[in-house]
Amino acid sequence: MRHRVFGRHLSRDEEHRRAMIRNLAAGLFEHGRVETTLPKAKAVQPFIEKIITVAKRGTLRARRQIEARINDRRIHAWVAHPNVPDARKSNPYFDLPDQSEIEFNRYGELRKSPRLVQHIMTTIAPMFARRDGGYTRIVKLGKHRLGDGTDLVQLQLVGKEEGPQIGGGESRRREQADNRTAFAARLRKGAAAQDEADAKPAEAAAPQKSQDTSDTSDTSGT
């Protein structure tokens, strides 16, 4: 029994688990999305949500709290790396820095690039300025990891995605909602056509009635 066992241990000790969660969070903040297993995504999601909530304050104290929770490091080195193909040097979540802002020394070591905490404070936090929680979502990819067959998911920031799924397909819930909307539109259109059809005989009878009235008045006058 799991008496007095709190949280997800993920078959790791405390230090290993804390380092793994920090690395997953840093990868999400840098790329806007990260692919991992479902238990890991559920474990790191509350950690990411709290960091973004703190970053939205925009104060020096908030910056220090973030630095205490996550390791600050240089990011976006792959934007200027020559071995990374140009097709992968794009990001739908936020604008990437210019290659002139990233420098390597003669040994290929990174010497200048944006910092992670600064990126969280200035880029990610303003994205959710008008959103109260729910900054991330978990999308099932429908594939499994080789070896143990664990389900793989994608943990991503919300607001810039296209469609309910990664592939752009529509979910069953959205399909049902669209069908209900189309059915209601057909009912309204049919009701409007019926009202128009009922109004035409009434309009045709009205001139005949007025003509009969005028004939009666002429006769009475005579």
C-alpha positions in Angstrom: 0.0 0.0 0.0 1.1 3.6 -0.7 0.5 5.0 2.8 2.0 8.5 3.3 3.5 8.4 -0.3 2.9 11.8 -1.8 3.4 12.8 -5.5 4.9 11.0 -8.4 8.3 9.4 -7.7 8.9 8.2 -11.3 11.2 5.4 -9.9 13.9 8.0 -9.1 15.3 9.4 -5.9 14.7 13.0 -4.9 17.8 14.6 -6.5 17.4 12.8 -9.8 13.7 13.6 -10.0 14.3 17.3 -9.2 17.0 17.6 -11.9 14.8 15.8 -14.5 11.9 18.1 -13.8 14.1 21.2 -14.1 15.6 20.0 -17.4 12.2 19.3 -18.9 10.9 22.7 -17.8 13.9 24.4 -19.3 13.4 22.6 -22.6 9.8 23.6 -22.7 10.6 27.3 -22.0 13.3 27.2 -24.7 11.4 25.4 -27.5 7.8 26.0 -26.5 7.1 22.2 -26.5 8.9 19.0 -25.4 8.2 15.4 -26.1 8.2 13.0 -23.2 6.2 10.3 -21.5 2.8 10.9 -20.0 3.9 10.4 -16.3 6.8 12.8 -16.7 4.6 15.4 -18.4 2.0 15.2 -15.6 4.8 15.6 -13.0 6.5 18.6 -14.6 3.2 20.5 -15.6 2.5 21.9 -12.1 6.1 23.0 -11.8 5.9 24.9 -15.1 2.6 26.5 -14.2 3.9 27.9 -10.9 7.0 29.4 -12.6 5.0 31.2 -15.2 2.6 32.5 -12.5 5.6 33.9 -10.6 7.1 35.4 -13.7 4.0 37.3 -14.5 4.6 39.6 -11.5 7.7 41.0 -13.3 9.5 42.0 -10.1 13.0 41.5 -8.9 11.7 39.2 -6.2 9.9 37.1 -8.8 13.2 36.8 -10.8 15.0 35.6 -7.7 12.3 33.1 -7.0 12.6 31.7 -10.5 16.3 31.5 -10.3 16.0 29.5 -7.0 13.6 27.0 -8.7 15.2 26.5 -12.1 18.8 26.6 -13.2 19.6 29.6 -15.3 21.6 28.8 -18.5 22.3 30.0 -22.0 19.7 29.0 -24.6 19.0 29.1 -28.3 22.5 28.1 -29.2 21.1 25.9 -32.0 19.9 29.0 -33.8 23.4 29.8 -34.9 24.9 26.3 -34.8 26.2 25.3 -38.3 25.3 21.6 -37.9 21.6 22.4 -37.3 19.6 22.5 -40.6 17.8 25.7 -41.5 14.5 23.9 -41.6 14.7 23.3 -37.8 15.7 26.9 -37.0 12.1 28.1 -36.6 9.6 28.2 -33.7 5.9 28.9 -33.8 5.7 30.0 -30.2 7.9 33.0 -30.0 10.5 34.9 -32.1 14.0 33.5 -32.0 17.0 35.7 -31.4 19.1 36.9 -34.3 22.2 34.9 -35.1 24.3 37.9 -34.4 23.3 37.7 -30.7 24.9 34.2 -30.4 28.6 33.8 -30.4 31.0 30.8 -30.2 34.7 30.9 -29.3 37.3 29.3 -31.5 36.9 26.0 -29.7 33.1 25.9 -30.6 32.1 26.7 -27.0 29.1 29.0 -26.5 30.2 32.3 -25.1 27.2 34.6 -25.8 23.4 33.9 -26.0 20.1 34.7 -24.3 19.6 33.6 -20.7 16.8 31.3 -19.7 15.4 33.3 -16.8 15.5 36.5 -18.8 13.6 34.7 -21.6 10.9 33.5 -19.2 10.5 37.0 -17.7 10.4 39.0 -21.0 9.0 36.6 -23.6 6.9 33.8 -22.0 5.3 35.7 -19.1 3.8 38.5 -21.4 2.2 35.7 -23.5 -0.1 34.8 -20.6 -0.6 38.2 -19.1 -4.4 37.9 -19.5 -4.6 34.2 -18.7 -5.2 32.9 -15.2 -3.6 29.5 -15.2 -3.7 26.7 -17.7 -0.6 27.7 -19.6 0.3 24.2 -20.8 -1.4 21.3 -22.3 -0.6 17.6 -22.9 -1.2 16.2 -26.4 -1.1 12.4 -27.0 1.0 11.7 -30.1 -0.3 8.2 -30.7 3.1 6.6 -30.7 5.1 4.5 -28.3 8.7 4.5 -27.1 10.9 1.7 -28.4 11.9 -0.7 -25.6 9.1 -0.5 -23.1 6.3 0.7 -25.3 5.4 3.7 -23.1 3.0 6.2 -24.6 4.7 9.4 -25.8 3.0 12.8 -25.4 3.9 16.4 -26.2 3.8 19.0 -23.5 3.4 22.4 -25.1 2.5 26.0 -24.3 -1.0 27.0 -25.2 -2.1 29.9 -27.4 -0.1 29.3 -30.6 -1.1 25.8 -31.5 -3.2 25.0 -34.6 -6.2 22.7 -34.0 -6.8 20.4 -31.1 -4.1 18.0 -32.1 -0.6 18.2 -33.4 -1.5 16.8 -36.8 -4.1 19.5 -37.3 -7.0 17.0 -37.3 -10.3 17.7 -35.6 -11.3 16.0 -32.4 -14.6 14.0 -32.0 -15.9 16.7 -29.6 -15.3 19.5 -32.2 -16.9 17.4 -34.9 -20.1 16.8 -32.8 -20.2 20.6 -32.0 -19.9 21.5 -35.7 -22.7 19.0 -36.6 -25.0 20.5 -33.9 -24.3 24.0 -35.3 -25.0 22.9 -38.9 -28.2 21.1 -37.8 -29.5 24.2 -36.0 -28.7 26.4 -39.0 -30.7 24.0 -41.3 -33.6 24.2 -38.8 -33.6 28.0 -38.8 -33.3 28.1 -42.6 -36.3 25.7 -43.0 -38.4 27.7 -40.5 -37.6 30.9 -42.4 -38.6 29.3 -45.7 -41.9 28.0 -44.1 -42.7 31.4 -42.8 -42.1 32.9 -46.2 -44.3 30.4 -47.8 -47.1 31.0 -45.3 -46.8 34.8 -45.9 -47.2 34.6 -49.6 -50.9 33.3 -49.6 -51.7 36.0 -47.0 -50.2 38.7 -49.2 -52.1 37.4 -52.2 -55.4 37.4 -50.3 -55.0 40.9 -49.0 -55.2 42.7 -52.4 -58.3 40.6 -53.3 -60.0 41.6 -50.0 -59.2 45.3 -50.5 -60.6 45.1 -54.1 -63.8 43.5 -52.8 -64.1 46.3 -50.2 -63.7 49.0 -52.9 -66.4 47.3 -55.1 -68.8 47.3 -52.2 -68.2 50.9 -51.5 -68.8 51.9 -55.1 -72.0 50.0 -55.2 -73.3 51.5 -52.0 -72.4 55.0 -53.3 -74.4 54.4 -56.5 
